[in-house]
């Protein structure tokens, strides 16, 4: 099982808006000792959304989908999820209750009585139409819920709005409600150095040797052309199980010394 995220919206792909979901989701997972396995960006294309969801529904991953669950013409995610599952969209009774509560709140803030039969309020109930069998995700920001689907493979999908101010508390709720048993199960450390004026091809044999010797450790290299603060360098590091990571780090430093590389350690993560 892996944690994945799908971020939906033409405005993200066009650059009109900068995505904030990915960085925030990584932050939320990291704080709980979890890691992101994959991420995908999709535009507002119903066929592509449906195909993507059909594929991810077939996995046992825990997937968060951000965006497209409103009731405007460019919000396709609810219907695409239903099509991918082969289910109908139905008005969820708890979602209906929450949306009506929101309608009442807005009316009373304006000094009016809520008119639930008004055309625009009836249209708002579209936001509570989810695939048959869905459960709601509470929305502490404005009460309009998201929804979740648990599938036969053991995984689950959680659909939240495209607005980060709503999505973040909903993601927090899902993680704390359904996945607390997974928090901080695996100890993890990351240690790295800046290696100056070197080439990845020079360091690759050392990296391969370390990964072979320490199977619970991954080696990484991040080249940089440098800037005003730091000249050309490669961030070379190891990450994984703490005991093996410490041993791998020592082995990496010994290998760099043998290669006569210039390097400086970076603070542990």
C-alpha positions in Angstrom: 0.0 0.0 0.0 1.2 3.5 -0.9 -0.1 7.0 -0.3 -0.8 8.8 -3.6 -2.3 12.1 -4.6 -4.2 13.2 -7.7 -4.4 17.0 -8.3 -7.1 18.0 -10.8 -7.6 21.3 -12.6 -6.8 23.1 -15.8 -5.8 26.2 -13.8 -2.9 24.2 -12.3 -1.7 22.9 -15.7 -2.0 26.3 -17.3 -0.1 28.1 -14.6 -3.0 30.3 -13.7 -2.7 28.9 -10.1 0.2 27.4 -8.3 -0.5 24.0 -6.8 -0.2 24.0 -3.0 -1.7 20.5 -2.4 1.4 18.4 -3.1 3.8 20.2 -0.7 1.1 20.4 2.0 0.3 16.7 1.7 3.9 15.7 1.9 4.2 17.9 5.0 1.1 16.2 6.6 2.5 12.7 5.8 6.0 13.5 7.0 4.7 14.8 10.4 3.1 11.4 10.9 6.1 9.3 9.9 4.5 8.5 6.5 5.8 9.0 2.9 4.2 9.9 -0.4 4.5 7.1 -3.0 3.3 8.9 -6.1 1.6 12.0 -7.4 -0.3 12.9 -10.7 -1.6 16.1 -12.2 -4.7 16.0 -14.5 -6.6 18.7 -16.3 -10.4 19.0 -16.4 -10.8 16.3 -19.0 -13.6 13.9 -18.0 -12.2 10.9 -20.0 -8.8 11.3 -18.6 -10.1 11.7 -15.0 -12.3 8.6 -15.4 -9.4 6.5 -16.9 -7.0 7.6 -14.1 -9.5 6.8 -11.4 -10.4 3.5 -12.9 -6.7 2.6 -12.8 -6.1 3.8 -9.2 -9.4 2.2 -8.0 -7.9 -1.1 -9.1 -4.9 -0.6 -6.7 -4.7 -1.1 -2.9 -3.3 2.4 -2.5 -4.6 5.2 -0.3 -5.3 8.0 -2.8 -6.3 11.6 -2.1 -7.9 13.5 -5.0 -8.0 17.3 -4.9 -10.3 19.3 -7.0 -13.4 19.1 -9.2 -16.0 18.1 -6.7 -18.0 21.4 -6.9 -21.2 21.9 -8.9 -20.0 24.1 -11.8 -19.7 22.8 -15.4 -15.9 22.3 -15.1 -16.3 20.1 -12.0 -16.2 16.5 -13.3 -14.6 14.5 -10.5 -17.8 13.2 -8.8 -19.3 11.9 -12.1 -16.0 10.5 -13.2 -15.6 8.6 -10.0 -19.0 7.1 -10.4 -18.3 6.1 -14.0 -15.0 4.6 -13.0 -16.8 2.5 -10.4 -19.7 1.7 -12.6 -22.1 3.3 -10.1 -24.8 5.9 -10.1 -24.5 9.3 -8.5 -26.9 9.6 -5.6 -27.6 12.4 -3.1 -26.0 11.3 0.2 -28.4 12.0 3.0 -25.7 13.2 5.4 -24.2 15.5 2.7 -27.7 16.9 2.1 -28.0 17.7 5.7 -24.6 19.4 5.8 -25.3 21.4 2.7 -28.6 22.6 4.0 -26.9 23.7 7.2 -24.5 25.7 5.1 -27.4 27.2 3.2 -29.1 28.2 6.5 -25.8 29.7 7.8 -25.4 31.9 4.7 -29.0 33.1 4.8 -28.9 34.0 8.5 -25.6 35.8 8.1 -27.4 38.0 5.5 -30.4 38.5 7.9 -32.7 36.2 5.9 -34.5 33.0 6.4 -33.2 30.1 4.3 -35.2 29.1 1.3 -34.3 25.5 0.6 -36.5 25.3 -2.5 -34.8 28.2 -4.2 -33.2 27.2 -7.6 -29.7 28.0 -6.6 -30.0 26.1 -3.3 -31.4 23.1 -5.0 -28.4 23.2 -7.4 -26.0 23.3 -4.4 -27.3 19.9 -3.4 -25.4 18.6 -6.5 -22.3 18.9 -4.4 -23.7 16.1 -2.2 -24.2 13.7 -5.1 -21.6 10.9 -4.7 -21.1 7.5 -6.2 -23.3 4.8 -4.5 -21.7 3.5 -1.4 -19.6 6.6 -0.7 -19.0 8.0 2.8 -18.7 11.7 3.6 -15.5 13.6 4.7 -16.4 16.5 7.0 -15.4 19.9 6.0 -14.8 22.2 9.0 -14.4 25.3 6.8 -17.9 25.5 5.2 -19.6 22.2 6.0 -19.7 21.1 2.3 -18.4 17.6 2.6 -16.0 15.6 0.4 -16.5 11.9 0.0 -14.5 8.6 0.3 -14.7 5.3 -1.5 -13.2 2.1 0.1 -12.7 -0.6 -2.6 -12.4 -4.3 -2.6 -8.6 -4.3 -3.1 -8.1 -2.8 0.4 -7.3 0.7 -0.7 -9.4 3.8 -0.5 -9.9 7.1 -2.3 -10.6 10.4 -0.5 -12.0 13.3 -2.6 -11.5 16.8 -1.3 -12.0 20.3 -2.8 -9.4 22.1 -4.8 -9.2 24.9 -2.3 -6.2 24.3 0.1 -8.0 26.0 3.0 -10.6 23.3 2.9 -8.5 20.4 1.7 -5.9 20.6 4.4 -8.2 20.1 7.4 -10.0 17.3 5.5 -6.8 15.5 4.8 -5.8 15.9 8.4 -9.1 14.4 9.5 -8.8 11.4 7.1 -5.2 10.6 8.2 -6.0 10.9 11.9 -9.3 9.0 11.7 -8.4 6.1 9.5 -4.6 5.7 9.5 -3.3 6.6 13.0 -2.3 2.9 13.3 0.4 3.5 10.6 2.0 6.6 12.2 5.7 6.4 13.0 5.9 2.7 12.4 9.2 2.8 10.6 12.2 4.8 11.9 13.8 6.9 9.2 16.8 9.1 8.9 18.5 11.0 6.0 22.1 12.1 6.0 23.9 13.9 3.2 26.9 16.0 2.2 27.7 18.6 -0.5 30.3 17.2 -2.8 32.0 20.1 -4.7 33.1 20.2 -8.3 32.5 16.5 -8.9 30.6 14.5 -11.5 27.8 12.0 -10.9 29.6 9.5 -13.1 32.6 9.6 -10.7 30.3 8.9 -7.7 28.0 6.3 -9.3 30.2 3.2 -8.5 30.3 4.3 -4.8 26.6 4.8 -4.8 26.0 1.3 -6.3 28.4 -0.3 -3.7 26.5 1.3 -0.8 23.1 0.2 -2.0 24.3 -3.3 -2.5 25.9 -3.4 1.0 23.0 -1.8 2.8 19.6 -3.1 1.4 17.5 -1.0 3.8 19.1 2.2 2.6 18.6 4.3 -0.6 21.4 6.5 -2.0 20.5 9.8 -3.7 22.3 12.5 -5.6 21.0 15.9 -6.5 23.3 17.9 -8.8 23.4 21.7 -8.8 25.1 24.2 -11.1 25.6 26.4 -8.0 24.6 30.0 -7.3 25.9 33.1 -5.5 26.0 31.3 -2.1 27.4 27.9 -3.2 29.6 26.8 -6.1 28.8 23.8 -8.3 28.1 20.7 -6.2 26.2 17.4 -5.8 24.1 16.7 -2.7 25.0 13.1 -2.0 23.2 11.2 0.7 21.7 8.1 2.2 18.2 7.6 3.7 16.3 4.8 5.3 16.6 2.6 8.4 18.6 4.4 11.1 21.2 1.8 12.0 22.0 0.9 8.4 21.9 4.5 7.4 24.6 5.4 9.9 26.8 2.6 8.6 26.1 3.5 5.0 26.9 7.2 5.7 30.2 6.2 7.3 30.9 4.0 4.3 30.0 6.9 1.9 32.4 9.3 3.7 35.2 6.7 3.5 34.5 6.3 -0.2 34.6 10.0 -0.8 37.9 10.3 1.0 39.3 7.4 -1.1 38.2 9.3 -4.2 39.8 12.5 -2.8 36.5 14.4 -3.1 35.9 17.7 -1.4 32.7 17.7 0.7 30.9 19.2 3.7 28.3 17.6 5.8 24.7 18.8 5.9 22.6 18.8 9.1 20.7 15.5 9.7 17.1 15.2 8.8 
